[in-house]
Amino acid sequence: MAELNDAIRFIAELKAARPGADKAEIQDEFVRHFRPQQRRSLYLGRGYAVRFSEVQGSSFSNTVLSLSALRAVDHQPVVVCVVGPNTVRFLLANATFLPRSATAHTSCG
């Protein structure tokens, strides 16, 4: 998980330093720095995967990750990096890699 934290920090700091950076620029810098393996639109790091997406406004409804692509890496965190005009957001695309006790909750009823 340390490399995932490093990747998120790297992307966030890059966007802060270059607010106008678009998806292609951020993705290229990420690839240059971390040298992940690419599988379709996913970039596979050590124990995690990242998918880059770009939005023009505040909505990111066009951010879709193929279920078959997700299934292949569902044993590890998959983070969607949503690059906006002046922002970058990180979304967890899956939770099945978490131990059952971490996602379970009890009902008060």
C-alpha atoms as one frame of an Amber mdcrd trajectory, in Angstrom:
protein
   0.000   0.000   0.000   2.974   2.326   0.423   3.418   2.662  -3.341  -0.295
   3.437  -3.762   0.017   6.203  -1.168   3.112   7.492  -2.981   1.236   7.449
  -6.305  -1.734   9.376  -4.914   0.562  11.907  -3.264   2.579  12.269  -6.488
  -0.545  12.913  -8.595  -2.034  15.350  -6.064   1.228  17.299  -5.792   1.627
  17.351  -9.570  -1.863  18.787 -10.032  -1.243  21.351  -7.266   1.981  22.436
  -8.971   0.362  22.477 -12.431  -3.335  23.290 -11.932  -3.974  23.342 -15.685
  -2.520  19.862 -16.251  -4.937  17.606 -18.101  -5.422  13.857 -17.945  -2.794
  13.127 -20.594  -0.116  15.182 -18.842  -0.822  13.691 -15.418  -1.027  10.173
 -16.819   2.252  10.595 -18.740   4.075  11.905 -15.660   2.666   9.061 -13.548
   3.846   6.490 -16.110   7.301   8.100 -16.350   7.712   8.182 -12.571   6.215
   4.819 -11.514   6.636   2.711 -14.688   3.434   0.715 -14.176   2.343  -2.128
 -16.405  -0.546  -1.124 -18.662  -3.528  -3.424 -19.146  -6.056  -1.691 -21.376
  -6.999   1.519 -19.543  -5.597   0.343 -16.197  -2.110   1.070 -14.945  -0.901
  -1.678 -12.613   1.504  -0.796  -9.837   2.785  -2.979  -7.017  -0.427  -4.107
  -5.337  -2.772  -1.519  -6.869  -4.237  -0.270 -10.142  -5.047   3.245 -11.358
  -7.494   4.345 -14.048  -7.338   7.927 -15.271 -10.423   9.823 -16.351 -11.059
  13.445 -17.262 -14.038  15.711 -16.617 -14.778  19.230 -17.784 -17.060  20.214
 -14.893 -18.023  18.822 -11.513 -19.832  15.726 -12.862 -17.948  12.547 -13.618
 -20.777  10.318 -14.824 -18.773   9.433 -17.935 -16.184   7.673 -15.769 -16.811
   4.001 -16.483 -14.509   1.090 -15.887 -15.251  -2.149 -17.711 -16.358  -4.836
 -15.283 -14.199  -7.417 -17.011 -11.131  -5.177 -16.587 -11.985  -4.620 -12.931
 -12.546  -8.315 -12.252  -8.998  -9.119 -13.364  -7.501  -6.900 -10.632 -10.235
  -7.048  -8.001  -7.861  -8.596  -5.463  -6.145  -5.216  -5.054  -7.258  -1.588
  -4.740  -8.379   0.042  -7.975  -8.335   3.834  -7.800  -9.980   6.060 -10.385
  -8.099   9.327 -10.723 -10.603  11.930 -11.965  -8.757  14.909 -13.432 -10.741
  18.136 -13.684  -9.847  21.593 -14.956  -8.367  22.636 -11.583  -8.873  19.552
  -9.443  -7.987  15.915  -9.090 -10.154  13.424  -7.179  -9.483   9.842  -6.208
 -12.273   7.266  -6.090 -12.005   3.688  -4.874 -13.562   1.545  -7.616 -13.736
  -1.664  -5.610 -13.758  -2.949  -2.051 -13.714  -6.727  -2.455  -9.985  -6.862
  -1.631 -10.752  -5.643   1.906 -11.123  -8.274   4.608 -14.771  -9.052   5.284
 -14.551  -7.637   8.824 -13.430  -4.259   7.435 -16.548  -3.869   5.287 -19.121
  -5.551   7.526 -21.441  -3.510   9.658 -24.226  -4.279  12.065 -27.743  -3.080
  11.878 -29.249  -1.279  14.841 -32.791  -2.328  14.592
